[in-house]
Amino acid sequence: MLNLTASSPLARRWLSRLLASAGVACFLAGSVMGTQVLAQSAFKPTGPVKIVVMFPPGGGTDAVSRIVGERLTELWQQQVIIENKAGAQGNIGSAYASKAAPDGQTLMIAHQGVMTVNPHLYKDMGFDVTKDIVPVGRLTQQPFVLVAHPSLPATTLKELEALAKSQPGKLSYGSSAAGPQLAVELFKLNTGVDLLHVAYKGAGPAVIDVLGGSINLLVANPSSVAQHVQAGKLRALVLFGAQGVGVLPGVPTAIDAGYPALADIPEWYGLAVPAATPVALVAQLNKDINTVLSETSVQKRISALGLNASPSTPAEFADQINRDYVRWGGVIQKAGIRLE
């Protein structure tokens, strides 16, 4: 049972709208000779469908959007186009998508940092996350990973803590969104270390800089860095979560590393639509997305990125957004974070 009375205005607006569709559970596609097939959809777009990704190509949001979009193209019999529109830590693309026609033919990635962190940092995001968009469903959920350039003399998080304390303010770390940054801010709050933050518009440019040694550290989703860790070009220090990921075998979780306070901060990606989208259409879009996420081939492709397919109902996703909205707001206030 969802508790609307205890939620913030963010949750009340979303959940009251989406409660009617809360019973839309994961829809399992059929199987023929062990191969999953897509069912028919009641959604009949009249032209190409756009998924707006608010970060440049090369990151996890872009990769997941392309995997899901490919299968939705087959399901809907209309081309699904990925439009990358980066800037302002995801605000520009999100604001752009929120103003689209509420007909289901423009969706946007609902990114954790944009939805739950940026509202506490920006006076004007160009849109209101509590009023202008409505969640459709979650796509993935995974831990952030902290990686280092191999030249950094630290192979564990404990060693990094000691090194940072010996060189306060000298070590730099990059992030391409507010969520990864806050993972490190929690580390700083729990240890008292002083690290220099460098902000990037997307994961691609940030990865290039840490590979080149321009920054010492990078916190990102596993999809952005796994291939470089596997090739020995980057060193993974810790996963900010309680569970590991298949593409980074042997990398310790926060619990393994001795930092349990950093074990419950998963990153997630989902989909959202403009707020005026009819509830019945939101429910149908959720059903179609979960149909795609139920495919074994899609799950394997997502897992290969270092991400975990994690479907939900619209209301479940809205409730998670609200919880993280409240939590990260508290961290930002405690850490005294301001826009640079």
N, C-alpha and C positions, 0 to 999 in steps of 0.2 A: 504494500500500500504506500503510495507516495504522499508525503506530508506537505501539503500546500501551505498550511498555516505557518509552518516554521521556516519556510523558504523566504529568500529575499525577493524584491520586486522582479529580479531577473527570472527566478524560477516561477513565480506566480503568473507572469505574462506568458511564458512558454508553456508551462505545464497545464494551465487552464485551457489553452488552445489545443494542446495535443492529447489531452486525457482521453478523448474519444478514440484516438488511434493507439492507445497504449497497449492494446491487445494484439497488435500486429507483431508476431514473433518471426523468428528466422524461418524462411520458406525454403524447404529443401527441394532442389531440382531432382528430377527423375534420373534413373540410371539404366543404361542399355549396354549389356556386355561389359560392365564396369566403367563405362564412360558416361559422365554426367551430361545431360542435355538441358538446354534452357526451355522453360515453359513459356507459354504465351503470356503476353502482358496486356493489361487493359489500357495501359498508357500508349497512346497513338500520336506521337509528335508529328507535326505537319512539316517539319524541316529539320535541319541539323540541330543537335543539342550541344550546348556549350558547358564545359566544366572549367570554371575560372580558378586558376592556381595562383596564389598571391606571392609566389617566390619564383626565381629563375629556374630554368631546366637544370637537372643534375641532382636535385635533392629528393628526399623521400616523398614529399607531397606530389611532386611531378611524376615520379615513378609509379606510385600507387594509382594516381589518376589515369595514367595511360593503360595500366593493366585492367582496371575496372571499366574504363571507357571502351576498350576494345570489345569486351564481352557485352556491354550494354548496347553497342552498335548492332550486334547480332540480334539481341533481344528485341530492340525497338525498331529494327529495320530502318534506322536513320543514323547517319554519321554522327559520332560523338567527337567533338573537337576540344582539344585541350588548349586553353588560352592562358599563357603566362603573363601576369601583370603585376610586377614586383614594385616594392617601394614602401618606406615608412613601416618596416617590420610587419608587412602584410596588410596594413590598413588600406592602401590605395586599391589593390585588387578586390578586397572585401567590400569596400564602399561602392566600387564600380558594379560588382555583382548584385549587391543589395538593391540597386535601383533598376534592375531588369524587370521585364514583364513577369508577373506571377503565374506563368503558364507551364512551369516545369521544364521549359526548354533552355533555361540558364540555371545551372547549379554552381555552387561555390564550395571549395574545400573549407570546412569548419576546422580551423587550426587552433590547437590549444593556446598558443601564445596570443593570437589575435583575439580569441573569444574570452579568455579568462585573465590575461595579464595586461594587455594594452589598455583596456578601459581604466585601469588604475594609474596609467602613466601619461596618457594623452588627454588633454582637455577637449580636443576635437579630433576624432578618428575619421570624420567624414561620413559616419553613420553611427547609429545607436544599436549595439549588439542586443539590447533588451527589447527593442521595438521593431527594428527594420529587417530582421531575418528570423527564420524559424528552423530548428534542427530537423534533419531528415533521419539521420542515423549515423552510427559510428562505423568506420571502416577498419581501422587498426588501432592497436594499443601496444606500446613497447617501451623499454627503458632508454634513457639517454646514455651515451657512452662518452667518457672522457679519454681523449687520446693525446699523445705527446709526440713531438718530433724526437727521433731516436737520439739526438745529441743531448737531450735533457737528462741529467744524471739522476733520474728517479724512475724506478720500475714498478712501484706500488703507490697507493694513495698515502700511506703512512710516510713513505720517503718523500713524496711531493709535499706533504704538510711540513715536514722538517726542513726541506729545502726552501720553501716559501717563507718560513719563519726566519730563516737565516738571511733572506734577501727580500725584506718587505717592500712590496710595490714594484719589484723588478721583473717578476715573471708575468707574461701576458697570456691571456686566453681569449679565444674568439667564439662568437655565437652568431647565428643568423636569425634568431628569433628570441622573444622574451622568455619562453619556457626553458630552453637550454641555459640561458643566462641565470635564471632563478635557481636552477639545480646547483650551479656553482655558488650562488649567493647563500644557499642553505649550507653548503660546505664551509663557506667563510664564516657564517654565523656560528657554526658548531665548533670551529677550530680556532677562530681568531686570526687566520692568515689574511694577508693583503695581496690580492692579485689584480693586475691591470686588465680591464675589459676592453676588447676591441669589437665593435659591432659591424656586421656584414649584412648586405641586402639578401643574400642567399647562401645556401650551403656550398654551392660550387666554388665561388670566389674564396670562401673561408678555407675550404680544403686545399686549394692551390697555395694559399699563404702558409698553412701549417706544414705542408709538404716541402715548401721552399725554405722554411725556417724563419719566416718573417714574424710569426707568432710562435710561442712555445707550446701552447695547448689549444685544443678545440673541444668543445662539448657539442655533440650533434646526435642525430638518430643513427643507428647502426648502418642504415642503407647508404649513408653518405660516405662512410669511411671503411667499411668492412673489407673491400678489395685491397685497400692500401695497407691495412693491418695484416691481412693474409700474405701480402707481398713483402712484408717487413719494412715498409716505408714509413709506417707509423706504429707507435706502441700504445696499445689499449691498457689503461690503468684500472678502470673500474666501470661497471654498469650501475647507473643510478636506479636501481630497482631491486626487487626480491628474487627475480628469476632471470636466468641467462637467456641467450639467443643462439640459435644454431650456427649462424655465420661467424660467431666469435667464440669458438669453443675454448674453455679454459680461462676466459676473462672473469675475474671475480665480481660477484655482485657486491652491493654496498654492505650487505650483511656479512659476506665472506671477508670483506676488507676491514670489518670492525666499525662500520658506520651505520648502525641500524636506523638512525634518524633520516637517512637518505634513501631508504628502501621503498618508500611508497609515493613516488612521484612520477608515475608513468606519463609518457607522451602519448597523445592520441590524435588521429585524423578522422574526420567525418565529412559529411555533406550537409549543406543547408541550402535554403531557397529564400527568396523574398517573402516578407511577412504576410503579404496578402494572398499567398498561394492557398487554395482551398484545402481544408483538412483532409478530404478524401483523396486528393491528389498527392499530398504529403505521404499518406498511408500507402498509396500505390507505389510511389517512388521508393519508399522504404522496403516494400515487399520485393521489388525488382532488384534493388541493391543487395539485399540479403540472399536472393536467389543466386546472384553472381558470386557472392562471398562463400556460398555453400559448395561451390565447385572445387573439387580436389586440385585441379590444375591451377586454379587461381590461388588457392591457399599455398600451394608449393611455390609459386612465383613470388608471392608476397613474403613467404618465409625466407626465400633465397636472398631477399633484400635486407634481412635482419629485422623484419617487422612481423607482427602477429595479426592475422585476420581476426576481427572482434566485432561481429554484428550486434545490433541492439534494436530495440524499438525506438521510435522518436522520443517518447517520454523518458525512457531510461537514459538516453543520450542527453536530453535536456537536464535531467537531474544531476548527471555527472558534471556537466558544464557548470551548473550552479555551485556544486561542492568545490570545484577547483577555483571558481571565481572568488569565493569567500576565502579559501585557503591562501591563494597567491596574493590577494589583497592584503592579508595580514602580514605575509612575508615582506612585501614591498614596503609597508609602513614601518615594520620593525627594522628593516635594513636601511631605511632612509634612501631608497633608490629614487633617482631623478633622471630624467632624460638628459643624455649627454649632448 
